Amino acid sequence: MKKIFTLLCFAPFIAMLAAGCVKKPDENAAQLIIPYGNFKGQFMRVHYSRTTKKYDTVRCNLELSLDAYLKKFKVTGDTTTVHAGSYGTYTIDEFYIGFNDFTMATADGKKAHLTSGYRYGYDGDILKIQAVQDTLGFYYNLRYSKL
């Protein structure tokens, strides 16, 4: 009986010790915000010519729609010369967004398309998507838009 009484007296201290060992979530850790909805902004393609040692830059205004439930995207806006209007599916993680453009089969190669993987950053308002390959860079600077 004495042993049970002693054990019951120390039970709250053992519980407090065990609770101190439990890992608490970091309150200062950044929360991942996944972009979805409608975005408007500017697309910029930058090409560096090794022969002339100059940059060639073209821009256009685009609208990007991301459906988080169906994982589908659509690009509209100024799609006449620089960037193609397109649609397809996408995948996303905390660093990269990958696009599978269904219109690439009919593309002429003269306009940019959202296709393959891109680095992205999103703060809940501004969505920046970019891909840089050797002498060619694609930059999307978009803002969340309530339609």
Backbone bond lengths (Angstrom), bond angles and torsions (degrees), N, CA, C in turn:
res aa  C-N    CA-C-N  psi(-1)  N-CA   C-N-CA  omega(-1)  CA-C   N-CA-C  phi
1 M - - - 1.426 - - 1.525 110.77 -
2 K 1.322 115.27 -38.39 1.453 120.85 179.95 1.528 110.33 -64.38
3 K 1.344 117.26 -36.75 1.470 121.36 -179.82 1.530 110.65 -67.74
4 I 1.321 117.83 -39.27 1.459 121.15 179.14 1.527 109.74 -66.64
5 F 1.335 116.83 -41.52 1.459 120.89 178.37 1.528 110.77 -62.05
6 T 1.317 117.57 -42.77 1.463 122.52 178.96 1.520 110.21 -63.76
7 L 1.320 116.55 -42.98 1.456 120.91 179.47 1.534 110.77 -63.81
8 L 1.325 117.86 -41.34 1.458 121.66 178.65 1.526 111.93 -66.54
9 C 1.312 117.28 -31.84 1.465 120.39 177.66 1.527 111.88 -68.84
10 F 1.322 116.20 -35.10 1.462 119.89 -178.31 1.531 112.75 -89.80
11 A 1.311 119.09 -8.40 1.469 122.45 -178.43 1.531 112.12 -57.83
12 P 1.345 120.98 -44.77 1.472 119.20 178.84 1.535 112.66 -62.59
13 F 1.310 117.97 -35.18 1.465 121.07 179.43 1.526 110.86 -69.92
14 I 1.312 116.51 -37.66 1.474 120.46 177.48 1.522 109.46 -66.47
15 A 1.330 117.48 -40.42 1.468 121.17 178.45 1.532 111.23 -64.23
16 M 1.343 117.02 -40.52 1.468 120.69 178.39 1.522 110.63 -65.51
17 L 1.316 117.39 -39.74 1.456 122.03 178.24 1.519 110.52 -63.96
18 A 1.318 117.42 -43.61 1.463 121.51 178.69 1.526 111.09 -65.15
19 A 1.322 117.65 -39.55 1.461 120.93 179.80 1.527 111.47 -65.52
20 G 1.306 117.18 -31.91 1.465 120.82 178.34 1.515 112.49 -68.88
21 C 1.307 117.74 -21.67 1.463 121.89 -179.57 1.526 112.79 -86.94
22 V 1.318 117.49 -11.20 1.454 120.96 -179.56 1.533 108.61 -74.48
23 K 1.350 116.29 131.84 1.465 121.08 -179.00 1.528 110.18 -75.55
24 K 1.317 115.34 129.90 1.455 121.57 179.13 1.527 108.96 -94.43
25 P 1.343 118.32 147.69 1.461 119.89 176.98 1.530 110.34 -66.35
26 D 1.324 115.62 142.46 1.459 121.19 178.92 1.523 109.29 -73.61
27 E 1.317 116.92 115.36 1.459 121.26 -178.19 1.518 112.13 -71.44
28 N 1.330 117.72 -20.46 1.457 121.27 -178.60 1.527 112.54 -92.95
29 A 1.328 117.80 -2.49 1.460 120.58 -178.75 1.533 109.33 -68.57
30 A 1.316 115.41 140.58 1.464 120.35 179.68 1.524 109.89 -71.94
31 Q 1.298 115.92 138.51 1.451 121.67 177.64 1.523 108.94 -89.19
32 L 1.316 116.63 134.90 1.455 121.47 178.03 1.516 109.35 -75.09
33 I 1.332 116.63 124.84 1.455 122.34 177.90 1.524 107.10 -110.98
34 I 1.314 116.18 116.08 1.465 121.46 179.93 1.526 108.34 -88.21
35 P 1.349 117.29 127.19 1.466 118.91 179.65 1.521 112.21 -74.14
36 Y 1.317 115.85 137.79 1.459 122.57 170.98 1.514 107.88 -156.42
37 G 1.307 116.74 158.15 1.453 121.31 -178.22 1.514 110.72 109.63
38 N 1.321 115.69 -153.55 1.464 121.99 -176.65 1.526 110.33 -109.72
39 F 1.328 114.79 138.21 1.458 121.56 -178.67 1.522 108.98 -132.20
40 K 1.329 115.77 143.65 1.468 122.32 177.08 1.519 108.14 -128.58
41 G 1.318 115.34 145.44 1.452 118.37 176.67 1.512 112.04 168.15
42 Q 1.316 114.35 -154.21 1.451 120.84 -172.55 1.518 112.30 -113.29
43 F 1.325 114.44 138.76 1.462 122.56 170.35 1.521 107.10 -104.61
44 M 1.334 115.76 140.24 1.461 120.20 178.30 1.531 109.09 -136.16
45 R 1.322 115.74 129.12 1.463 121.84 174.59 1.525 107.58 -109.76
46 V 1.320 116.02 125.41 1.462 121.39 -179.37 1.529 108.23 -118.93
47 H 1.339 115.25 126.08 1.465 120.99 177.64 1.526 108.96 -122.37
48 Y 1.324 115.91 130.60 1.458 121.02 177.10 1.524 108.72 -101.88
49 S 1.326 115.78 123.68 1.464 120.63 178.41 1.524 109.26 -91.05
50 R 1.305 116.19 120.47 1.470 120.04 179.02 1.517 111.94 -71.82
51 T 1.321 117.64 -25.53 1.462 119.60 -179.98 1.523 112.12 -78.00
52 T 1.332 117.66 -43.44 1.465 120.11 -178.98 1.525 112.49 -93.01
53 K 1.340 117.22 -12.15 1.468 122.89 -178.68 1.537 111.67 60.59
54 K 1.342 116.47 34.61 1.457 121.91 -179.71 1.527 109.93 -128.50
55 Y 1.335 113.81 159.39 1.460 121.24 176.76 1.521 109.89 -98.80
56 D 1.319 115.96 137.53 1.458 122.98 173.84 1.523 106.38 -111.71
57 T 1.332 117.47 120.25 1.453 121.97 -175.82 1.523 110.38 -123.32
58 V 1.329 116.09 131.91 1.464 121.61 173.53 1.526 108.38 -128.59
59 R 1.347 115.12 148.79 1.470 120.73 -176.58 1.526 109.98 -135.31
60 C 1.338 114.37 157.96 1.464 120.94 170.59 1.529 108.53 -158.72
61 N 1.322 115.74 160.57 1.462 121.52 178.49 1.524 109.56 -94.63
62 L 1.328 115.73 131.79 1.461 121.42 -176.96 1.514 111.54 -128.38
63 E 1.317 114.15 163.24 1.451 122.93 170.02 1.524 106.79 -126.30
64 L 1.321 115.86 132.13 1.463 121.94 179.99 1.516 108.23 -122.63
65 S 1.321 115.61 127.91 1.458 121.66 177.89 1.525 108.38 -112.74
66 L 1.341 116.89 125.41 1.463 122.48 179.12 1.527 108.94 -118.14
67 D 1.316 116.47 117.05 1.467 122.54 177.77 1.523 107.57 -95.64
68 A 1.331 116.78 107.28 1.467 121.39 -175.16 1.524 112.15 -68.51
69 Y 1.313 118.37 -32.07 1.459 121.49 -177.07 1.532 111.32 -73.72
70 L 1.328 117.26 -49.03 1.464 121.80 -178.15 1.523 113.00 -89.51
71 K 1.350 117.05 -8.46 1.464 122.72 -176.80 1.532 111.23 56.18
72 K 1.340 115.33 46.54 1.453 121.29 178.42 1.524 109.02 -118.23
73 F 1.339 115.38 151.75 1.459 120.74 177.36 1.520 109.82 -130.55
74 K 1.336 114.91 161.42 1.460 121.22 175.65 1.529 107.90 -148.18
75 V 1.328 116.96 134.95 1.458 123.31 177.01 1.524 108.10 -112.08
76 T 1.345 115.63 125.96 1.465 122.05 176.02 1.525 107.74 -135.48
77 G 1.304 116.87 -174.65 1.465 120.94 179.61 1.509 110.31 112.30
78 D 1.328 116.98 -144.00 1.465 122.75 179.50 1.523 108.77 -77.60
79 T 1.329 115.54 86.02 1.464 120.42 -175.79 1.530 111.42 -112.58
80 T 1.336 116.67 30.41 1.466 119.62 -175.62 1.527 113.28 -83.94
81 T 1.340 119.18 -39.23 1.467 118.94 -173.82 1.530 114.81 -128.75
82 V 1.327 118.77 -40.10 1.467 121.38 -169.92 1.525 112.67 -94.03
83 H 1.310 116.56 -47.02 1.466 121.48 -176.07 1.520 109.34 -124.66
84 A 1.310 116.06 142.19 1.461 120.94 -178.97 1.522 111.11 -85.39
85 G 1.308 116.29 144.21 1.449 121.12 167.65 1.521 106.65 -73.71
86 S 1.311 117.03 137.87 1.455 118.08 -175.23 1.522 110.64 -158.76
87 Y 1.318 115.20 175.07 1.453 122.35 177.28 1.514 108.47 -155.12
88 G 1.329 115.69 163.12 1.461 120.48 179.15 1.517 110.33 167.22
89 T 1.330 115.07 -153.88 1.461 121.22 179.28 1.518 109.31 -114.57
90 Y 1.334 115.26 164.38 1.456 119.26 177.75 1.519 110.32 -144.66
91 T 1.326 114.66 157.89 1.462 123.16 172.70 1.520 107.11 -124.95
92 I 1.333 115.87 155.31 1.460 118.44 -175.85 1.518 109.98 -149.35
93 D 1.331 115.80 143.37 1.458 121.97 168.75 1.523 106.90 -132.93
94 E 1.313 117.85 -162.53 1.457 118.06 -174.19 1.525 114.72 -75.29
95 F 1.340 118.86 -14.19 1.464 121.08 -178.33 1.525 113.51 -121.54
96 Y 1.330 117.51 -31.29 1.462 121.62 -172.19 1.525 111.43 -124.28
97 I 1.336 113.60 149.40 1.453 121.06 171.22 1.524 106.16 -127.02
98 G 1.323 115.87 128.56 1.464 121.15 -178.12 1.518 110.42 -114.34
99 F 1.320 116.42 134.81 1.457 121.87 -177.39 1.523 110.33 -114.72
100 N 1.316 115.75 136.63 1.454 123.27 173.44 1.524 106.54 -113.70
101 D 1.329 115.88 94.85 1.458 122.64 -173.94 1.519 109.86 -81.13
102 F 1.338 116.39 116.28 1.462 120.82 -179.05 1.521 112.77 -72.15
103 T 1.342 118.33 -15.41 1.463 121.06 -178.09 1.532 112.69 -91.68
104 M 1.306 118.51 0.09 1.477 120.89 -178.02 1.522 112.30 -63.44
105 A 1.321 118.41 -28.09 1.471 120.98 -179.01 1.525 111.43 -63.46
106 T 1.324 117.67 -28.93 1.459 121.11 -179.85 1.531 112.52 -104.95
107 A 1.326 117.90 10.44 1.472 121.35 -177.55 1.521 110.70 -72.63
108 D 1.343 115.41 144.94 1.461 120.31 179.16 1.529 112.47 -94.09
109 G 1.318 118.46 -5.73 1.459 121.87 178.26 1.517 114.52 86.29
110 K 1.323 118.68 -3.82 1.460 121.77 -178.14 1.517 112.77 -89.14
111 K 1.337 116.79 -22.54 1.464 121.49 -178.31 1.524 109.83 -112.55
112 A 1.316 114.71 150.81 1.465 120.49 176.42 1.531 109.39 -74.37
113 H 1.313 115.96 148.94 1.465 123.38 176.38 1.520 108.44 -129.97
114 L 1.317 116.90 150.91 1.467 120.70 169.11 1.520 106.51 -79.12
115 T 1.307 116.19 100.84 1.449 120.70 -179.29 1.521 109.26 -146.97
116 S 1.285 117.17 144.95 1.469 126.75 -178.02 1.529 111.14 73.52
117 G 1.334 117.06 -156.44 1.457 121.35 -172.37 1.519 114.29 -98.97
118 Y 1.324 115.41 145.27 1.457 123.17 179.53 1.528 109.18 -136.35
119 R 1.320 116.88 147.61 1.470 121.29 168.18 1.523 106.69 -76.96
120 Y 1.325 115.95 148.01 1.454 117.72 177.74 1.522 110.21 -144.91
121 G 1.320 114.42 159.62 1.449 122.77 172.87 1.511 108.15 -139.28
122 Y 1.326 116.13 139.76 1.462 120.41 -177.99 1.512 109.02 -145.73
123 D 1.337 116.29 129.17 1.466 120.83 -178.95 1.525 112.76 -111.30
124 G 1.323 117.48 12.79 1.454 121.43 -177.18 1.512 112.44 99.07
125 D 1.324 117.63 -13.12 1.462 122.81 178.85 1.533 110.96 -134.00
126 I 1.314 117.26 -52.11 1.464 122.62 -177.19 1.537 109.04 -99.30
127 L 1.332 115.72 128.42 1.457 122.74 176.42 1.520 107.89 -113.80
128 K 1.331 116.40 118.11 1.463 121.33 177.42 1.514 107.82 -114.74
129 I 1.327 115.63 125.80 1.460 122.99 179.47 1.520 106.65 -123.54
130 Q 1.332 116.34 134.93 1.466 117.67 179.66 1.519 112.04 -149.79
131 A 1.319 113.71 150.88 1.462 122.03 172.98 1.520 107.13 -143.48
132 V 1.312 116.55 129.49 1.461 121.83 178.45 1.512 107.65 -125.38
133 Q 1.336 114.92 125.28 1.457 121.30 -179.79 1.524 108.55 -131.09
134 D 1.306 116.18 107.73 1.457 122.83 177.36 1.529 111.30 54.92
135 T 1.326 118.93 -99.45 1.468 121.72 -177.03 1.521 113.03 -107.76
136 L 1.326 117.69 10.66 1.453 121.44 -176.11 1.528 110.50 -127.53
137 G 1.321 116.68 131.17 1.461 121.04 179.25 1.520 111.34 -129.77
138 F 1.331 115.68 139.33 1.463 122.76 176.26 1.524 107.91 -117.86
139 Y 1.321 117.20 126.11 1.458 122.51 -176.06 1.531 110.06 -130.83
140 Y 1.311 115.75 126.39 1.458 122.74 176.58 1.522 107.18 -115.71
141 N 1.317 117.00 121.20 1.459 122.54 177.64 1.526 106.75 -119.07
142 L 1.347 116.10 98.98 1.458 121.43 -170.07 1.525 110.70 -122.14
143 R 1.316 115.32 151.82 1.465 121.99 178.93 1.525 108.05 -121.44
144 Y 1.345 115.04 141.69 1.452 120.77 177.77 1.516 109.84 -57.57
145 S 1.329 116.18 135.40 1.452 121.07 -176.20 1.525 109.37 -129.88
146 K 1.321 116.15 126.28 1.462 120.42 174.91 1.515 108.30 -87.43
147 L 1.307 116.50 114.89 1.472 119.41 -178.83 1.499 112.29 -93.55
